[in-house]
Structures are given as C-alpha cells and as structure tokens.
Amino acid sequence: HERVKMRPTGLYCTVLVLWAWAPQGRTEVLTPPYFNLAEGRRVTATATCGEGVEGPELFCKLIGVNTDFLNQHDNLLIQGQVCDHCDPTRPDKAHPPEYAVDGTETWWQSPPLSRGSKYNEVNLTIDLGQEFHVAYVYVRMANSPRPGVWVLEKSADNGLTYEPWQYFAENKADCVRFFGVESLQPITEDTSVICDTQHSKIVPLENGEIVVSLLFNRPSANDFFNSSSLQEWTRATNVRFRFLRTKNLLGHLMAVERQDPSVTRRYFYSIKDISIGGRCRCNGHADLCDITDPNDSYKLLCRCQHHTCGPNCEKCCPGFEQKAWSQSKHNKLFVCEPCNCFGHSDQCEYSETIDQQRLSLDIHGEYEGGGVCQNCRDHTRGINCNQCEDGYYRPEGYLWNQTDVCQPCQCNDHRFTGNCAEGSGACECRQEYSPPLCDSCSYGYFGYPQCRPCECFLNGTRGYHCEATGGQCPCKPNYGGKLCRECSPGYYGFPECLPCECNPLGAINSDVCELVSGNCSCSSNFGGRTCDRCGDGYYDFPQCKYCQCDVRGTEPGICDKSNGTCLCKVGYGGPRCDQCIPGYNGYPDCKPCGCSDVGSVSKVCDILGKCPCVFNFAGKTCEQCSPGYYKYPECLACECDSYGSIGVSCDNEGKCQCKPSFDGERCDQCKEGLYNFPLCEECNCNPAGVLANFSGCGSLPAGELCECKPRVTGRICDTCRPLYHNLSPYNPDGCEDCNCHMAGVVGSIAECNPKSGQCVCKPSVESRRCDSCVPGTYDLRQDNVFGCTDCGCDVGGSVTRACNKETGQCICHPRVTGRTCKEPLQTHYFPTLHQFLYEVEDGTTPARTPVRYRYDEDIFPGFSWKGYAVFSPIQNEVIRDDVYIVKPSLYRMVLRYVNRNVETVSGQIKITPDSQSDTEQTFTVAFKPTHSPAFVTVSGAGNGIPSPLVMNPGQWTVSIKSQKNLFLDYFVLLPGAFYEAAILVNQVTMPCRLGENNYCRYFSYPNLTSFDQVQGEGAYVVDGDARETFIDSYSLNDTEPSVSPHHKIPALTAGQPELYFDLRVTKPGPHVVLVNYVTPMAQRSSAQVEVEARTQTERER
C-alpha cells in the first residue's frame, strides 16, 4: 500500500473510484482488500536488450547531452547521444523482465530497433500464479517514451489463450488500422474493448505513465457482484503487454524505415514499474486473502467464511452441502447450509438429481436442496438418515432426532424376514408363508411348516405332479431324476429328450449318448453322431483300419474310406503323400517350380525353388536374360563396349546404353563431332584462341584436340596464359599483356584476371591496372603497402571525402580553404549554431503589451539587438508567439542571461502548440548567479542533462516566467541535427603506424605456419647450368628480435643479383607467393619475383 501512496494524483482518483464499488452496509458480501498483484511475480519477455546476442548491446536515449556537463564520465557519447550498453553479465547493465515489478528504480528494456525492425513486436507477460479480479493496471516507463501501438491482454486459463482488455494507439487512424473500426465504439457493455489515444504521445520522452481502469464507465461498475459478465471481464491469471510499434519522432520516421542504426538504436521499450491493482477471487465469502498455500508459496488462499472452503471459497465445506454452492451477491446472498441428518451423520453430499426431485429435507423442514447424508449412525439410513435399517423399526411416538429412534424387530422365527412394520413392529412373512399370520404355505409351496417349493418338472411327470411322493416324482419313460428335470439314459436334448440311436458296432456304449448334443461315444476308429461309419484317418467299415498317410500332404479325409489309398493334395506325392512331386518344391508347403520352358534346363527345381538355367538366361525360374544378353527368349549377347557404355546390358533391341559422348549399337564410337575415341571430346576449340591456320580437330595427331596461339592455353584454347588477358580473335598472340602498374598491385604481382584483366590492387588502389587511388586517398607509391594515403579531408569543411589524387587537395565548401578544408578564408569566420535565435525583448507580456527592456552595457555587456528583457515581480512573464517550426525534431533551448542575485533564480518555460495533435510541455530552468553574460540549457531538475523539446512543424508559443530579478537577452532553439551532428561522420581508413596515437585501422600479417614454406638456407645461385650456394648474406641481430641472433640470410646484392628457391607444392589449386624479407634501416629497394611451375609434362613461367 505504501507504493500506491507514491503514485501521481491521477492514480489516487482511480483507487478511490474502485473502493466506491463495494457498498459498506451489506456485510454479508465479503470482499478482500486490493493490493499490487504484480510485485514479485514471475515475468517473461519474448526479447530483452543484451540477451540473445554476442557481447553487450548498444542503445542510445532520445534525450541527448552536452559534453561539458560534469557527470558525463558515466555516459557513452556518440554523435551527441547518451548511449550505454545492455550486458546481462553485469548487474548494473542488465535489464531483465523481473526488474519491471521489483519496486525499485531498475527497469526492463527490450532490444533496440537497430537489432531489427521485428523488435517493434515484443511481449511482456506477468504470471499472477492464480485467479484474481483485476481493477486497474499502472505502468511507468523508464528511459523511453510510452509505446505507440500496443494491446493490454489477459488470460484466464494460465496463459493458454489471451483476449484483449484495451487497445492503445496514437490516433484514431491507427486504431482502425491495427484493431478495426469497432475499437472506436464507446463502452456499451461490460466487455467492450476500446482503443485509447491518450497514452501514446511522444511526450514525455522518459518516465511516462499509463493508467488503465478496467471498471470505470462499465455499465455494471456499481453492481460488480451482481454482474457475472463484469466479474468474468476482470478475472485473470496472466497479464500480457503486447507491444506492436514504438512511438517515433516525426523527424525520425524515414530514418527508422531505412534502418539507420544511428536512429534505430534510440527506439525500444523500457518499463520501470508495473502495478496491477486487484484482489483475490473469494466469491463474496472472505474479507481476507492472507494465507500462503502450503503446497505452493506463490499462491494465496482466501480466509473463507459462510461455511465455504477451497482456495477461492468455491465450494461448501463438508457437512454444509444441503444447497448447491453459489457466489454471495448483494441481490442473492448465500451461506452454505448444513444437511439435515437428524444428528445421525456429520457427512453429506450434494446431488443435483435429488434436488430436482425434491427428495431432501432441509433443516427448516422444507424439501429444498440436494443434500444426501453419508454413513448414517444409530441403525438409520436414507437421504436424511430418516429411515431404519432392515431389522429395525421406529416405534410410535419416537422422533427422528432421538439416538434410539430405531429399535430392533422381534421377529426371529424362521417364518419371518426379520423386518417389521414401522410403528406397530408387526413381523413381515417370508414368501413361502401366507400373511398376515404366516401360519400356512403360500401357493407353489407345500409341507407346512417347512413350506418347500414344488420341485417336479411338470412336463416330465405323469399327471403333472407337484409333490414328490417319498421324494420321487412319477417320471415319464424318457425323463429321469427325482424331480424329472433331466433325460433318462438313452435319450438326449432336455426338455425334448429324444432317443440316442447309437450304432452298437462303433459306439463304446450303444445305450447312452451325450445328454445335450446326442453324440454317441465312438471307438477311436469310428465316427459320426451315431458311430455308424469310419472316422477320418480310417477305412474299410466296420473294421476301420488306420490310414498310413502324412496328414500334412493329404486332403481333409486323409485316405479313401473303402481301400485306404492316401488322398494327396496337388503337388504332393508318394504312397503317404509325404513329398513334393517333380515340378514342385518346399515340402511340407509344396509349390509349383514354374521353370521357364525356354530358359531352364529342366522343369525340376531344387529345394529352394531355383530352376537350372541355360548360361544366357537368369532368374529364379529362368524367365529373363542374363546381364549382357537381350531379346528374351532368344537372349543374344549385347557385346557393349566397356569404355562407351553404361554397364554391360542393352535394351531388348540390342542397343547398349551409351555414355553422353558415345554412339553406336555397342557404344564403340564417338558421337558425330567428337574426336579421340575413347576420350570423345567435342571439337569446340575457341576460334579466338586457335592458330589462324588450324584446319580442324581431325587434322591433329591422336590425343590432341586444338592448336593454340602463343599466349593461349587450355584444352580448347579458351584461357589466357598467366600475365595475359582479354582473349581476342584479332590478336595474333591471342591475349594482351596484363600491364599491371607495379606501384599499385599487391606484392608486385603482375598477373591479372584472364578475362577482365583486373590486376590485384592494394587496398587503397583501384582501376584495372591498379594505377589510380580510390576516392578519399592520394599519392600512389610503390613503397606504400596500402598504395595511397588518406586524404584527411575535414568532415565539416569539405564537400566530400575525395581529394585530388596527386596533390591531396580536398574540395572545400565555399569560403573554406586549406588542403584538408579546415580553415576559413581570410575575412571570414565559422558561424555558431545559433541559427534559430529569438530576442526576448521582442516578445510581449500576457496582456499583449510591449516588454520592458534595458540596454545598459555595464549590466549586460555585449547584449544583442535592442537590449535585454528585465524580469521582476512587476514583469514576471514574457511571451513569444511567433515561433515557427519547419522541420520536426528534438529541440534544445539555450538562453543567454545575467543573474546578479546571490542565489540561483528558478524560471519556468512553457511551449504551447497551435495544433491540437501536439502536446504542451513545461520545464524548469535554473539561472545560476553571474555578473557577466552566460548561457544555460533547459535541463532536468538538477541532473544537468538537457531536456528535449518535442516540436513538430507549425506555430508555437514560448512563455518564460521568473518571479525574481533576471536579465534575458535571447533564447535559441537547437534542432537535433545541430547537436547530434549525424552527418558529420568521420570514417576511419588510416592504417595504424608505429608510434602514432590516432584513430586507425589495425592490420596484421597472416599466420603462415600451415602453408608450404621454404627457409632462406635453401637459397642458391645459378652459374650457367650449375647450382652454387649463395655467398652474400645478411646477419640479423637484436634489432630483429623475431629471429635468433647471428642468423645469416641470403642477400640480394650487386654481386649476387639473383637468388633461386625450390618449393614443392603439396596441394593442388591456386596459390599465392609470400616473401618474408628484411630491408636494412634507411634503405629502400625493389626486386622482381618470377615463379616457374614445373610438372612432369609441362613448364610454365
């Protein structure tokens, strides 16, 4: 609650309105107090500044700063912008999501748009951990403006789905564009979602506030507990801030669109504090929510009353479940009611069915509710424990709430059930005895006092007897048993009881059969229901001998019933049907072999089913030609050439499958226009590269294809030799000399691109021959490893970075001179940034009268224009209403003043737009004591950081107030382009040099340890055809620490002008030759390097 008290006045109003919803005189509806639901909750973000990138992430604020303030050592200044880094590894630079709800001055921050425009869309989600009723949401921004377009959303199912609470946009057009025209409709229902345009202004640039009331102006705001729709509207388990677009300055729109990093790094979302006012959902049954859930310390439990239970008082407590649970509302109060069990049970359950049938008696004696008592005591039972158990009865005059209301029945005789009538206690007769005295047998029974039921099967008795005389009923011949309830021996199929008729030869006992089916019990070799034939597997009735057959190969009858011949299945043979006949295989599962009539040697296959094939046939059944043969069933030899064909097989016409360059039935010749079988090359000699007298590929010896010009190489004469380029049919030698400019190429490499002729230029050299400096450099020199020197043109004084490539003279702006354009012409000077200057004495008072001003040089030396305005209690405000802004920007205001007081004078600045779409802004400025003219920049309270004025095109009114004596000369508006100087970007191109301490680019030589090398000791000289060891050498000493002292390396001297090295290359492909050399101090020389490549068949220099 302390944090709520610190909120602005607007929030006080919101909180007061919320308390007005709950009438205080109706204590039956209990409500817990409101508190900040967001504090300490789990917070997640889809993107966070500094996370998901390598290293710290740079961002800058919209509010800039001057470099002359004392506190700037804590800030990174880039082009007049206050910048910093997000670094999750440093607590003071980290901005994680949880900082938005920790109640301190830390904040969460999203990635700047310099990481990508997709970071306009970022979600920040707060997990409340349980259901709450939310009344308002308060947001305070950090170092960024409020979002331009976003949605406040809520989830009531723990984040599975979300729905909008409120839309936000800068204007109605954006509301329609992003959220539809219906978002502009006023609130007409409790669940109306509106679009707010008041909280997306660019001002203030920092620490802006957003207050969202979820109940204000809702139709049921004053009747919250009686409105289920409004309760559902405010119910939430998660709150999500779905940001869609940052709010940008008008002057930055194009720069943001083209992703200018100097602008996009200034746009992001940052939130210092989120407060969510709400309370636990206790359904009107609790006024406190202060119990921590023992199973989840993240949740709070309601302190339930009204006999309710559960985390949200969402059910009735055990024993208080007579009525279905309900919320307690002002127009429908509810308290859980105990069940009416007449004191015989403490447990009950609610049944909707019992409630609908009105079968449950409540404590008021009405059949209302659905309470069903459980585990009744005292021998009671029933819905309300208002019935006696079996064997007990309620005597006359006994009440149901008496402990001994149910007395035991006195009915222990065997004629009684044990139960008795309520009130009288009269015993209940068993069904065998006739009521009411139970002194005779009931119909269907006999033998009082035992009264047994009739047991004889009437259809099976003679005369339909009931009682068995002496225990035996008089049965018909085909029925048997004491009760005639079964067939007699020799009969089957009760209740019909038909005769068995078993064959005496085959049946084990011809007089009896199975009582149900009538099957006679046959000897093992007989079969049939009456055993009048041989069974399967036997033959020759009535002897019924055993069949000598393999049942796996026989038909179901196994053998012939007359002679015993085995009945073989198709494909099976032999006397016992225990083998496959020829042409079948796979016993005991004999299948046809299917051998080809043409391709197989025999119709009989082996045990695996493989037929014996003729040599030029193949396949399991010899139904195809072998590889290398064709035209089944003839299967002729293909005879394909091994060089020109793909495999040895051919098609059904005998045509082999040729490789692309071969032809013929057997692929044994080159295609037309190709030469040198089996190479079969295309005669595509480049006309520009062959000799003029070349008479065709066929005229050359076997193996040769084209005859090239002297400077041309390649199999088809299509490539210039090294050191040459531009293959041309009109050049008798084929190609032109590269003619690279040695001063401009890397490492004096004279070779060029064989097609374009482009030489390998040094970093600051361009043109095909590398004979021209790139723009921004001059003075091409061979001893400069980069080729040319940077022009060094002044970024403000020169038109471009380029200069004269010979002299280095930069192209200066008018009235600027010097080689680098750093000096003004004589009789000229560089102007200040005070281009938008407004004299205070030219203003008016609030009454539109002229301003009182003075022009005393002793008081205000060097005042401008007519003089200076005098502020005092008599004249405490001056207005300039003629300030016209042409370009939108973040402006700064600088005032020139004299304060002869001994204390600092406080002034108030107010800028008012003529357009309603812009925002009025007010500032406080401190004028420190001074006896000479001084400047002060409008800045924040005591922090020295300039306060930006957000000013868009149009007319503005500037008001300056001061209650104390103060002299003001003029004020200046500085647009962002003046103090940020975004166009004054000095590109660093100069390489770092030893001993210099300027901004430079660092270069290093590559590590050569992984490449082919040859050491200096391997050098030699050539005298005629003989090799000799080098003589002249150079001794390295401590001035070259990278090489051991006294190490001798071969030297190029007048007496030893050439050195040779042999280097064996281990990997094919393009290579670069690097020479590691030492030049003595104060000496400069050049050397020519020639590379000769030799193979077993060719030598090339």
Secondary structure, DSSP 8 states (H G I E B T S, - for coil): -HHHHTS-HHHHHHHHHHHTTS-SS-TTSB----EESSTT-EEEES--TTSSSSS-EEEEEEEE--TTSGGGGGSEEETTEEEEEE-TTSTTT---GGGGSSSSS--EE---GGG-GGGGSEEEEEEEEEEEEEEEEEEEE-SS---SEEEEEEESSTTS--EEEEEE-SSHHHHHHHH-GGGGS---STT---EE-SS--S-SSSS-EEEEESSTT-TTGGGGGG-HHHHHHHEEEEEEEEEEE----GGGHHHHHTT-HHHHTT---EEEEEEEEEEE--TTB-S---EEETTEEEEEE----TTEESTTS-EE-TT--SS-----BTTB---------TTS-SEEEE-HHHHHHT----TTSS--S-EEEES--TTEESTTS-EE-TTEE-BTT--TTSTT-SEE----STTEEEEE-TBT--EEE-TTB-TTTT-SB-TTEESTTT-EE--S-GGGBTT---S-BTTB--B-TTEESTTS-EE-TTEESTTT-EE----TTTBS-TT---TTT----B-TTEESTTS-EE-TTEESTTT-EE----GGGEEEEEE-TTT--EEE-TTEETTTT-EE-TTEESTTS-EE----TTTBS-S---TT----B-TTEESTTS-EE-TTEESTTT-EE----TTTEEEEEE-TTS-EEE-TTEESTTS-EE-TTEESTTT-EE----TTTB-TT---GGGS-TT----B-TTEESTTS-EE-TTEE---TT-TTSSEE----TTTBGGG---B-TTT--B-B-TTEESTTS-EE-TTEE---TT-TTSSEE----TTTEEEEEE-TTT--EEE-TTEESTTS-EE-TT-----S--SEEEGGGSB-TTS-B--EE--TTTSTT--TT-EEEESSSS-EEEEEEEEE-S-EEEEEEEEEEE-SSS-EEEEEEEEESSTTS--EEEEEEE--EEEEEEEE-BSTTT--B--EEE-SEEEEEEEE-SS-EEEEEEEEE-HHHHH-TT-------B--TT--SS-B-------TTS----GGG-EEEETTEEEE---EEEE-TTSTTS-TTEEEE---SS----B------S-S-----------TT----------EE-SS-EE-
